[in-house]
């Protein structure tokens, strides 16, 4: 499976799981760790954990890729490494604190709001 197909699987699942404020950065450049960086909000710590589990399941089922997960819902941030795609899931207050959009925009250009 290529990166574009995997991106659409993940974005579709984020929308199905009611992820909010989803943005996607095309990070295909020399030295990048992934082809796409996706950021999304969740409504709560419980929703954060549920969305992360859902993404991992759909990536395994539809793309046969075992993803890796780091972070804890009680800290408000989980990152999922799904081969070509890095997905950062946040509670809103933690997303505002880290402001990855600004960092990624400087590095990869303007995001697409999916």
NURO-815569 format. One record per atom (N, C-alpha, C): residue number from 1; residue in three letters; atom name; x, y, z. Coordinates in pm, whole numbers. Example, Ala and Ser with C-alpha at 12.3 -4.5 7.8 and 13.67 -1.06 7.14 Angstrom:
<site num="1" residu="ALA" atome="N" u="1319" v="-569" w="780"/>
<site num="1" residu="ALA" atome="CA" u="1230" v="-450" w="780"/>
<site num="1" residu="ALA" atome="C" u="1320" v="-330" w="780"/>
<site num="2" residu="SER" atome="N" u="1285" v="-225" w="708"/>
<site num="2" residu="SER" atome="CA" u="1367" v="-106" w="714"/>
<site num="2" residu="SER" atome="C" u="1290" v="3" w="787"/>
end
This chain:
<site num="1" residu="UNK" atome="N" u="85" v="-118" w="0"/>
<site num="1" residu="UNK" atome="CA" u="0" v="0" w="0"/>
<site num="1" residu="UNK" atome="C" u="89" v="124" w="0"/>
<site num="2" residu="UNK" atome="N" u="50" v="221" w="-80"/>
<site num="2" residu="UNK" atome="CA" u="131" v="344" w="-86"/>
<site num="2" residu="UNK" atome="C" u="84" v="445" w="19"/>
<site num="3" residu="UNK" atome="N" u="163" v="550" w="36"/>
<site num="3" residu="UNK" atome="CA" u="137" v="651" w="139"/>
<site num="3" residu="UNK" atome="C" u="6" v="725" w="116"/>
<site num="4" residu="UNK" atome="N" u="-28" v="756" w="-8"/>
<site num="4" residu="UNK" atome="CA" u="-152" v="828" w="-35"/>
<site num="4" residu="UNK" atome="C" u="-275" v="745" w="3"/>
<site num="5" residu="UNK" atome="N" u="-274" v="617" w="-29"/>
<site num="5" residu="UNK" atome="CA" u="-386" v="531" w="7"/>
<site num="5" residu="UNK" atome="C" u="-400" v="519" w="158"/>
<site num="6" residu="UNK" atome="N" u="-288" v="503" w="226"/>
<site num="6" residu="UNK" atome="CA" u="-289" v="493" w="372"/>
<site num="6" residu="UNK" atome="C" u="-338" v="623" w="434"/>
<site num="7" residu="UNK" atome="N" u="-297" v="735" w="378"/>
<site num="7" residu="UNK" atome="CA" u="-342" v="866" w="428"/>
<site num="7" residu="UNK" atome="C" u="-495" v="874" w="424"/>
<site num="8" residu="UNK" atome="N" u="-556" v="835" w="314"/>
<site num="8" residu="UNK" atome="CA" u="-701" v="844" w="301"/>
<site num="8" residu="UNK" atome="C" u="-772" v="746" w="395"/>
<site num="9" residu="UNK" atome="N" u="-715" v="631" w="419"/>
<site num="9" residu="UNK" atome="CA" u="-772" v="537" w="516"/>
<site num="9" residu="UNK" atome="C" u="-774" v="601" w="655"/>
<site num="10" residu="UNK" atome="N" u="-662" v="661" w="693"/>
<site num="10" residu="UNK" atome="CA" u="-652" v="722" w="826"/>
<site num="10" residu="UNK" atome="C" u="-744" v="843" w="838"/>
<site num="11" residu="UNK" atome="N" u="-744" v="930" w="737"/>
<site num="11" residu="UNK" atome="CA" u="-831" v="1048" w="743"/>
<site num="11" residu="UNK" atome="C" u="-977" v="1010" w="750"/>
<site num="12" residu="UNK" atome="N" u="-1016" v="909" w="674"/>
<site num="12" residu="UNK" atome="CA" u="-1154" v="862" w="677"/>
<site num="12" residu="UNK" atome="C" u="-1190" v="809" w="816"/>
<site num="13" residu="UNK" atome="N" u="-1101" v="733" w="875"/>
<site num="13" residu="UNK" atome="CA" u="-1127" v="679" w="1008"/>
<site num="13" residu="UNK" atome="C" u="-1132" v="789" w="1114"/>
<site num="14" residu="UNK" atome="N" u="-1046" v="889" w="1102"/>
<site num="14" residu="UNK" atome="CA" u="-1052" v="1003" w="1194"/>
<site num="14" residu="UNK" atome="C" u="-1187" v="1072" w="1188"/>
<site num="15" residu="UNK" atome="N" u="-1239" v="1089" w="1068"/>
<site num="15" residu="UNK" atome="CA" u="-1371" v="1151" w="1054"/>
<site num="15" residu="UNK" atome="C" u="-1480" v="1060" w="1110"/>
<site num="16" residu="UNK" atome="N" u="-1472" v="931" w="1086"/>
<site num="16" residu="UNK" atome="CA" u="-1569" v="836" w="1140"/>
<site num="16" residu="UNK" atome="C" u="-1570" v="836" w="1292"/>
<site num="17" residu="UNK" atome="N" u="-1452" v="853" w="1351"/>
<site num="17" residu="UNK" atome="CA" u="-1439" v="850" w="1497"/>
<site num="17" residu="UNK" atome="C" u="-1458" v="988" w="1561"/>
<site num="18" residu="UNK" atome="N" u="-1501" v="1084" w="1480"/>
<site num="18" residu="UNK" atome="CA" u="-1531" v="1220" w="1527"/>
<site num="18" residu="UNK" atome="C" u="-1408" v="1295" w="1575"/>
<site num="19" residu="UNK" atome="N" u="-1294" v="1272" w="1507"/>
<site num="19" residu="UNK" atome="CA" u="-1178" v="1357" w="1530"/>
<site num="19" residu="UNK" atome="C" u="-1210" v="1498" w="1483"/>
<site num="20" residu="UNK" atome="N" u="-1153" v="1600" w="1545"/>
<site num="20" residu="UNK" atome="CA" u="-1185" v="1739" w="1514"/>
<site num="20" residu="UNK" atome="C" u="-1062" v="1813" w="1464"/>
<site num="21" residu="UNK" atome="N" u="-1085" v="1920" w="1390"/>
<site num="21" residu="UNK" atome="CA" u="-977" v="2009" w="1344"/>
<site num="21" residu="UNK" atome="C" u="-860" v="1931" w="1284"/>
<site num="22" residu="UNK" atome="N" u="-892" v="1847" w="1188"/>
<site num="22" residu="UNK" atome="CA" u="-792" v="1760" w="1126"/>
<site num="22" residu="UNK" atome="C" u="-712" v="1838" w="1022"/>
<site num="23" residu="UNK" atome="N" u="-580" v="1831" w="1032"/>
<site num="23" residu="UNK" atome="CA" u="-493" v="1890" w="931"/>
<site num="23" residu="UNK" atome="C" u="-392" v="1786" w="886"/>
<site num="24" residu="UNK" atome="N" u="-348" v="1800" w="763"/>
<site num="24" residu="UNK" atome="CA" u="-254" v="1705" w="705"/>
<site num="24" residu="UNK" atome="C" u="-142" v="1782" w="635"/>
<site num="25" residu="UNK" atome="N" u="-19" v="1750" w="669"/>
<site num="25" residu="UNK" atome="CA" u="97" v="1811" w="607"/>
<site num="25" residu="UNK" atome="C" u="163" v="1710" w="515"/>
<site num="26" residu="UNK" atome="N" u="194" v="1751" w="395"/>
<site num="26" residu="UNK" atome="CA" u="271" v="1670" w="302"/>
<site num="26" residu="UNK" atome="C" u="417" v="1690" w="341"/>
<site num="27" residu="UNK" atome="N" u="476" v="1589" w="400"/>
<site num="27" residu="UNK" atome="CA" u="612" v="1602" w="452"/>
<site num="27" residu="UNK" atome="C" u="712" v="1519" w="372"/>
<site num="28" residu="UNK" atome="N" u="679" v="1492" w="246"/>
<site num="28" residu="UNK" atome="CA" u="770" v="1415" w="161"/>
<site num="28" residu="UNK" atome="C" u="887" v="1503" w="119"/>
<site num="29" residu="UNK" atome="N" u="991" v="1500" w="196"/>
<site num="29" residu="UNK" atome="CA" u="1111" v="1575" w="161"/>
<site num="29" residu="UNK" atome="C" u="1231" v="1501" w="219"/>
<site num="30" residu="UNK" atome="N" u="1346" v="1539" w="175"/>
<site num="30" residu="UNK" atome="CA" u="1467" v="1474" w="221"/>
<site num="30" residu="UNK" atome="C" u="1481" v="1487" w="373"/>
<site num="31" residu="UNK" atome="N" u="1504" v="1376" w="438"/>
<site num="31" residu="UNK" atome="CA" u="1525" v="1377" w="581"/>
<site num="31" residu="UNK" atome="C" u="1398" v="1367" w="665"/>
<site num="32" residu="UNK" atome="N" u="1281" v="1362" w="602"/>
<site num="32" residu="UNK" atome="CA" u="1157" v="1353" w="678"/>
<site num="32" residu="UNK" atome="C" u="1136" v="1210" w="727"/>
<site num="33" residu="UNK" atome="N" u="1074" v="1197" w="843"/>
<site num="33" residu="UNK" atome="CA" u="1050" v="1064" w="898"/>
<site num="33" residu="UNK" atome="C" u="924" v="997" w="845"/>
<site num="34" residu="UNK" atome="N" u="841" v="1073" w="774"/>
<site num="34" residu="UNK" atome="CA" u="716" v="1019" w="720"/>
<site num="34" residu="UNK" atome="C" u="676" v="1099" w="597"/>
<site num="35" residu="UNK" atome="N" u="587" v="1042" w="516"/>
<site num="35" residu="UNK" atome="CA" u="537" v="1113" w="398"/>
<site num="35" residu="UNK" atome="C" u="429" v="1214" w="433"/>
<site num="36" residu="UNK" atome="N" u="353" v="1185" w="538"/>
<site num="36" residu="UNK" atome="CA" u="247" v="1277" w="582"/>
<site num="36" residu="UNK" atome="C" u="247" v="1286" w="733"/>
<site num="37" residu="UNK" atome="N" u="218" v="1406" w="782"/>
<site num="37" residu="UNK" atome="CA" u="198" v="1431" w="924"/>
<site num="37" residu="UNK" atome="C" u="53" v="1476" w="940"/>
<site num="38" residu="UNK" atome="N" u="-22" v="1404" w="1021"/>
<site num="38" residu="UNK" atome="CA" u="-162" v="1436" w="1045"/>
<site num="38" residu="UNK" atome="C" u="-179" v="1475" w="1191"/>
<site num="39" residu="UNK" atome="N" u="-255" v="1582" w="1214"/>
<site num="39" residu="UNK" atome="CA" u="-284" v="1628" w="1350"/>
<site num="39" residu="UNK" atome="C" u="-436" v="1636" w="1364"/>
<site num="40" residu="UNK" atome="N" u="-486" v="1590" w="1478"/>
<site num="40" residu="UNK" atome="CA" u="-630" v="1597" w="1504"/>
<site num="40" residu="UNK" atome="C" u="-656" v="1615" w="1653"/>
<site num="41" residu="UNK" atome="N" u="-767" v="1681" w="1683"/>
<site num="41" residu="UNK" atome="CA" u="-814" v="1696" w="1821"/>
<site num="41" residu="UNK" atome="C" u="-912" v="1584" w="1854"/>
<site num="42" residu="UNK" atome="N" u="-921" v="1557" w="1983"/>
<site num="42" residu="UNK" atome="CA" u="-1025" v="1471" w="2037"/>
<site num="42" residu="UNK" atome="C" u="-1097" v="1550" w="2146"/>
<site num="43" residu="UNK" atome="N" u="-1211" v="1500" w="2188"/>
<site num="43" residu="UNK" atome="CA" u="-1292" v="1576" w="2285"/>
<site num="43" residu="UNK" atome="C" u="-1249" v="1557" w="2430"/>
<site num="44" residu="UNK" atome="N" u="-1184" v="1445" w="2460"/>
<site num="44" residu="UNK" atome="CA" u="-1150" v="1413" w="2598"/>
<site num="44" residu="UNK" atome="C" u="-1038" v="1309" w="2599"/>
<site num="45" residu="UNK" atome="N" u="-989" v="1278" w="2717"/>
<site num="45" residu="UNK" atome="CA" u="-886" v="1175" w="2729"/>
<site num="45" residu="UNK" atome="C" u="-940" v="1039" w="2686"/>
<site num="46" residu="UNK" atome="N" u="-1063" v="1009" w="2723"/>
<site num="46" residu="UNK" atome="CA" u="-1124" v="882" w="2684"/>
<site num="46" residu="UNK" atome="C" u="-1141" v="874" w="2532"/>
<site num="47" residu="UNK" atome="N" u="-1185" v="984" w="2471"/>
<site num="47" residu="UNK" atome="CA" u="-1200" v="989" w="2326"/>
<site num="47" residu="UNK" atome="C" u="-1063" v="976" w="2258"/>
<site num="48" residu="UNK" atome="N" u="-961" v="1037" w="2316"/>
<site num="48" residu="UNK" atome="CA" u="-824" v="1027" w="2264"/>
<site num="48" residu="UNK" atome="C" u="-780" v="881" w="2256"/>
<site num="49" residu="UNK" atome="N" u="-799" v="807" w="2363"/>
<site num="49" residu="UNK" atome="CA" u="-762" v="666" w="2367"/>
<site num="49" residu="UNK" atome="C" u="-842" v="585" w="2265"/>
<site num="50" residu="UNK" atome="N" u="-970" v="613" w="2255"/>
<site num="50" residu="UNK" atome="CA" u="-1058" v="542" w="2162"/>
<site num="50" residu="UNK" atome="C" u="-1019" v="568" w="2016"/>
<site num="51" residu="UNK" atome="N" u="-990" v="693" w="1983"/>
<site num="51" residu="UNK" atome="CA" u="-950" v="727" w="1846"/>
<site num="51" residu="UNK" atome="C" u="-816" v="660" w="1812"/>
<site num="52" residu="UNK" atome="N" u="-722" v="664" w="1905"/>
<site num="52" residu="UNK" atome="CA" u="-592" v="599" w="1880"/>
<site num="52" residu="UNK" atome="C" u="-609" v="450" w="1855"/>
<site num="53" residu="UNK" atome="N" u="-693" v="385" w="1935"/>
<site num="53" residu="UNK" atome="CA" u="-719" v="242" w="1914"/>
<site num="53" residu="UNK" atome="C" u="-785" v="217" w="1778"/>
<site num="54" residu="UNK" atome="N" u="-879" v="302" w="1741"/>
<site num="54" residu="UNK" atome="CA" u="-947" v="288" w="1614"/>
<site num="54" residu="UNK" atome="C" u="-854" v="303" w="1494"/>
<site num="55" residu="UNK" atome="N" u="-763" v="401" w="1503"/>
<site num="55" residu="UNK" atome="CA" u="-666" v="420" w="1395"/>
<site num="55" residu="UNK" atome="C" u="-576" v="297" w="1383"/>
<site num="56" residu="UNK" atome="N" u="-527" v="248" w="1495"/>
<site num="56" residu="UNK" atome="CA" u="-440" v="129" w="1492"/>
<site num="56" residu="UNK" atome="C" u="-512" v="9" w="1430"/>
<site num="57" residu="UNK" atome="N" u="-639" v="-10" w="1465"/>
<site num="57" residu="UNK" atome="CA" u="-715" v="-124" w="1412"/>
<site num="57" residu="UNK" atome="C" u="-738" v="-113" w="1262"/>
<site num="58" residu="UNK" atome="N" u="-776" v="6" w="1215"/>
<site num="58" residu="UNK" atome="CA" u="-805" v="19" w="1072"/>
<site num="58" residu="UNK" atome="C" u="-677" v="10" w="989"/>
<site num="59" residu="UNK" atome="N" u="-567" v="60" w="1041"/>
<site num="59" residu="UNK" atome="CA" u="-439" v="49" w="969"/>
<site num="59" residu="UNK" atome="C" u="-399" v="-98" w="958"/>
<site num="60" residu="UNK" atome="N" u="-418" v="-174" w="1064"/>
<site num="60" residu="UNK" atome="CA" u="-385" v="-317" w="1061"/>
<site num="60" residu="UNK" atome="C" u="-479" v="-393" w="967"/>
<site num="61" residu="UNK" atome="N" u="-609" v="-363" w="978"/>
<site num="61" residu="UNK" atome="CA" u="-710" v="-436" w="899"/>
<site num="61" residu="UNK" atome="C" u="-702" v="-402" w="751"/>
<site num="62" residu="UNK" atome="N" u="-698" v="-273" w="717"/>
<site num="62" residu="UNK" atome="CA" u="-707" v="-231" w="577"/>
<site num="62" residu="UNK" atome="C" u="-572" v="-226" w="506"/>
<site num="63" residu="UNK" atome="N" u="-465" v="-201" w="581"/>
<site num="63" residu="UNK" atome="CA" u="-334" v="-186" w="516"/>
<site num="63" residu="UNK" atome="C" u="-235" v="-294" w="558"/>
<site num="64" residu="UNK" atome="N" u="-275" v="-379" w="653"/>
<site num="64" residu="UNK" atome="CA" u="-188" v="-483" w="706"/>
<site num="64" residu="UNK" atome="C" u="-55" v="-426" w="757"/>
<site num="65" residu="UNK" atome="N" u="-65" v="-313" w="826"/>
<site num="65" residu="UNK" atome="CA" u="52" v="-247" w="883"/>
<site num="65" residu="UNK" atome="C" u="33" v="-241" w="1034"/>
<site num="66" residu="UNK" atome="N" u="133" v="-288" w="1106"/>
<site num="66" residu="UNK" atome="CA" u="131" v="-276" w="1252"/>
<site num="66" residu="UNK" atome="C" u="184" v="-139" w="1289"/>
<site num="67" residu="UNK" atome="N" u="101" v="-59" w="1352"/>
<site num="67" residu="UNK" atome="CA" u="143" v="75" w="1390"/>
<site num="67" residu="UNK" atome="C" u="201" v="70" w="1532"/>
<site num="68" residu="UNK" atome="N" u="278" v="173" w="1564"/>
<site num="68" residu="UNK" atome="CA" u="331" v="189" w="1699"/>
<site num="68" residu="UNK" atome="C" u="270" v="313" w="1760"/>
<site num="69" residu="UNK" atome="N" u="248" v="307" w="1888"/>
<site num="69" residu="UNK" atome="CA" u="180" v="414" w="1959"/>
<site num="69" residu="UNK" atome="C" u="264" v="456" w="2078"/>
<site num="70" residu="UNK" atome="N" u="270" v="587" w="2101"/>
<site num="70" residu="UNK" atome="CA" u="341" v="639" w="2217"/>
<site num="70" residu="UNK" atome="C" u="257" v="750" w="2279"/>
<site num="71" residu="UNK" atome="N" u="271" v="768" w="2407"/>
<site num="71" residu="UNK" atome="CA" u="195" v="869" w="2478"/>
<site num="71" residu="UNK" atome="C" u="81" v="806" w="2555"/>
<site num="72" residu="UNK" atome="N" u="20" v="884" w="2642"/>
<site num="72" residu="UNK" atome="CA" u="-88" v="836" w="2727"/>
<site num="72" residu="UNK" atome="C" u="-205" v="932" w="2722"/>
<site num="73" residu="UNK" atome="N" u="-327" v="880" w="2724"/>
<site num="73" residu="UNK" atome="CA" u="-443" v="970" w="2720"/>
<site num="73" residu="UNK" atome="C" u="-442" v="1073" w="2834"/>
<site num="74" residu="UNK" atome="N" u="-396" v="1033" w="2953"/>
<site num="74" residu="UNK" atome="CA" u="-397" v="1127" w="3065"/>
<site num="74" residu="UNK" atome="C" u="-299" v="1242" w="3046"/>
<site num="75" residu="UNK" atome="N" u="-208" v="1231" w="2952"/>
<site num="75" residu="UNK" atome="CA" u="-118" v="1341" w="2919"/>
<site num="75" residu="UNK" atome="C" u="-170" v="1425" w="2803"/>
<site num="76" residu="UNK" atome="N" u="-279" v="1381" w="2741"/>
<site num="76" residu="UNK" atome="CA" u="-344" v="1460" w="2637"/>
<site num="76" residu="UNK" atome="C" u="-284" v="1452" w="2499"/>
<site num="77" residu="UNK" atome="N" u="-191" v="1357" w="2478"/>
<site num="77" residu="UNK" atome="CA" u="-128" v="1347" w="2347"/>
<site num="77" residu="UNK" atome="C" u="-87" v="1203" w="2320"/>
<site num="78" residu="UNK" atome="N" u="-125" v="1153" w="2205"/>
<site num="78" residu="UNK" atome="CA" u="-80" v="1021" w="2159"/>
<site num="78" residu="UNK" atome="C" u="-30" v="1038" w="2017"/>
<site num="79" residu="UNK" atome="N" u="84" v="978" w="1990"/>
<site num="79" residu="UNK" atome="CA" u="138" v="978" w="1854"/>
<site num="79" residu="UNK" atome="C" u="137" v="835" w="1802"/>
<site num="80" residu="UNK" atome="N" u="96" v="821" w="1677"/>
<site num="80" residu="UNK" atome="CA" u="88" v="690" w="1613"/>
<site num="80" residu="UNK" atome="C" u="180" v="691" w="1491"/>
<site num="81" residu="UNK" atome="N" u="272" v="596" w="1488"/>
<site num="81" residu="UNK" atome="CA" u="361" v="578" w="1375"/>
<site num="81" residu="UNK" atome="C" u="303" v="466" w="1290"/>
<site num="82" residu="UNK" atome="N" u="245" v="503" w="1177"/>
<site num="82" residu="UNK" atome="CA" u="182" v="407" w="1088"/>
<site num="82" residu="UNK" atome="C" u="261" v="400" w="957"/>
<site num="83" residu="UNK" atome="N" u="385" v="364" w="967"/>
<site num="83" residu="UNK" atome="CA" u="474" v="349" w="853"/>
<site num="83" residu="UNK" atome="C" u="497" v="482" w="780"/>
<site num="84" residu="UNK" atome="N" u="422" v="511" w="676"/>
<site num="84" residu="UNK" atome="CA" u="441" v="633" w="598"/>
<site num="84" residu="UNK" atome="C" u="378" v="757" w="663"/>
<site num="85" residu="UNK" atome="N" u="296" v="735" w="765"/>
<site num="85" residu="UNK" atome="CA" u="215" v="841" w="822"/>
<site num="85" residu="UNK" atome="C" u="241" v="853" w="973"/>
<site num="86" residu="UNK" atome="N" u="257" v="976" w="1023"/>
<site num="86" residu="UNK" atome="CA" u="264" v="1002" w="1166"/>
<site num="86" residu="UNK" atome="C" u="136" v="1077" w="1203"/>
<site num="87" residu="UNK" atome="N" u="64" v="1026" w="1302"/>
<site num="87" residu="UNK" atome="CA" u="-61" v="1087" w="1345"/>
<site num="87" residu="UNK" atome="C" u="-45" v="1134" w="1489"/>
<site num="88" residu="UNK" atome="N" u="-64" v="1264" w="1511"/>
<site num="88" residu="UNK" atome="CA" u="-62" v="1321" w="1646"/>
<site num="88" residu="UNK" atome="C" u="-204" v="1354" w="1686"/>
<site num="89" residu="UNK" atome="N" u="-248" v="1291" w="1794"/>
<site num="89" residu="UNK" atome="CA" u="-382" v="1313" w="1847"/>
<site num="89" residu="UNK" atome="C" u="-370" v="1389" w="1979"/>
<site num="90" residu="UNK" atome="N" u="-452" v="1490" w="1997"/>
<site num="90" residu="UNK" atome="CA" u="-444" v="1576" w="2113"/>
<site num="90" residu="UNK" atome="C" u="-580" v="1601" w="2174"/>
<site num="91" residu="UNK" atome="N" u="-580" v="1636" w="2303"/>
<site num="91" residu="UNK" atome="CA" u="-693" v="1708" w="2359"/>
<site num="91" residu="UNK" atome="C" u="-668" v="1853" w="2320"/>
<site num="92" residu="UNK" atome="N" u="-773" v="1936" w="2310"/>
<site num="92" residu="UNK" atome="CA" u="-754" v="2073" w="2260"/>
<site num="92" residu="UNK" atome="C" u="-652" v="2157" w="2338"/>
<site num="93" residu="UNK" atome="N" u="-655" v="2149" w="2471"/>
<site num="93" residu="UNK" atome="CA" u="-562" v="2233" w="2548"/>
<site num="93" residu="UNK" atome="C" u="-416" v="2192" w="2528"/>
<site num="94" residu="UNK" atome="N" u="-390" v="2065" w="2510"/>
<site num="94" residu="UNK" atome="CA" u="-253" v="2019" w="2487"/>
<site num="94" residu="UNK" atome="C" u="-209" v="2056" w="2346"/>
<site num="95" residu="UNK" atome="N" u="-298" v="2046" w="2250"/>
<site num="95" residu="UNK" atome="CA" u="-264" v="2087" w="2113"/>
<site num="95" residu="UNK" atome="C" u="-226" v="2235" w="2107"/>
<site num="96" residu="UNK" atome="N" u="-301" v="2317" w="2177"/>
<site num="96" residu="UNK" atome="CA" u="-268" v="2460" w="2182"/>
<site num="96" residu="UNK" atome="C" u="-131" v="2484" w="2246"/>
<site num="97" residu="UNK" atome="N" u="-100" v="2408" w="2349"/>
<site num="97" residu="UNK" atome="CA" u="28" v="2426" w="2418"/>
<site num="97" residu="UNK" atome="C" u="147" v="2393" w="2327"/>
<site num="98" residu="UNK" atome="N" u="139" v="2282" w="2254"/>
<site num="98" residu="UNK" atome="CA" u="253" v="2240" w="2172"/>
<site num="98" residu="UNK" atome="C" u="257" v="2307" w="2035"/>
<site num="99" residu="UNK" atome="N" u="144" v="2344" w="1980"/>
<site num="99" residu="UNK" atome="CA" u="135" v="2419" w="1855"/>
<site num="99" residu="UNK" atome="C" u="222" v="2359" w="1743"/>
<site num="100" residu="UNK" atome="N" u="204" v="2231" w="1718"/>
<site num="100" residu="UNK" atome="CA" u="282" v="2164" w="1613"/>
<site num="100" residu="UNK" atome="C" u="256" v="2222" w="1474"/>
<site num="101" residu="UNK" atome="N" u="135" v="2278" w="1453"/>
<site num="101" residu="UNK" atome="CA" u="106" v="2336" w="1323"/>
<site num="101" residu="UNK" atome="C" u="208" v="2441" w="1282"/>
<site num="102" residu="UNK" atome="N" u="247" v="2524" w="1376"/>
<site num="102" residu="UNK" atome="CA" u="345" v="2628" w="1344"/>
<site num="102" residu="UNK" atome="C" u="479" v="2567" w="1307"/>
<site num="103" residu="UNK" atome="N" u="524" v="2470" w="1383"/>
<site num="103" residu="UNK" atome="CA" u="651" v="2402" w="1354"/>
<site num="103" residu="UNK" atome="C" u="645" v="2332" w="1218"/>
<site num="104" residu="UNK" atome="N" u="537" v="2258" w="1193"/>
<site num="104" residu="UNK" atome="CA" u="525" v="2185" w="1067"/>
<site num="104" residu="UNK" atome="C" u="508" v="2280" w="949"/>
<site num="105" residu="UNK" atome="N" u="438" v="2392" w="967"/>
<site num="105" residu="UNK" atome="CA" u="421" v="2489" w="859"/>
<site num="105" residu="UNK" atome="C" u="555" v="2548" w="820"/>
<site num="106" residu="UNK" atome="N" u="640" v="2577" w="916"/>
<site num="106" residu="UNK" atome="CA" u="773" v="2629" w="886"/>
<site num="106" residu="UNK" atome="C" u="855" v="2528" w="806"/>
<site num="107" residu="UNK" atome="N" u="839" v="2402" w="839"/>
<site num="107" residu="UNK" atome="CA" u="919" v="2297" w="775"/>
<site num="107" residu="UNK" atome="C" u="859" v="2250" w="642"/>
<site num="108" residu="UNK" atome="N" u="724" v="2231" w="638"/>
<site num="108" residu="UNK" atome="CA" u="662" v="2166" w="523"/>
<site num="108" residu="UNK" atome="C" u="566" v="2254" w="442"/>
<site num="109" residu="UNK" atome="N" u="543" v="2375" w="485"/>
<site num="109" residu="UNK" atome="CA" u="449" v="2461" w="415"/>
<site num="109" residu="UNK" atome="C" u="310" v="2450" w="476"/>
<site num="110" residu="UNK" atome="N" u="216" v="2517" w="416"/>
<site num="110" residu="UNK" atome="CA" u="79" v="2523" w="469"/>
<site num="110" residu="UNK" atome="C" u="13" v="2385" w="470"/>
<site num="111" residu="UNK" atome="N" u="-62" v="2356" w="575"/>
<site num="111" residu="UNK" atome="CA" u="-133" v="2228" w="579"/>
<site num="111" residu="UNK" atome="C" u="-257" v="2230" w="493"/>
<site num="112" residu="UNK" atome="N" u="-310" v="2113" w="469"/>
<site num="112" residu="UNK" atome="CA" u="-441" v="2100" w="407"/>
<site num="112" residu="UNK" atome="C" u="-538" v="2066" w="518"/>
<site num="113" residu="UNK" atome="N" u="-648" v="2134" w="520"/>
<site num="113" residu="UNK" atome="CA" u="-750" v="2107" w="621"/>
<site num="113" residu="UNK" atome="C" u="-844" v="2004" w="564"/>
<site num="114" residu="UNK" atome="N" u="-834" v="1884" w="619"/>
<site num="114" residu="UNK" atome="CA" u="-905" v="1768" w="564"/>
<site num="114" residu="UNK" atome="C" u="-1042" v="1756" w="627"/>
end
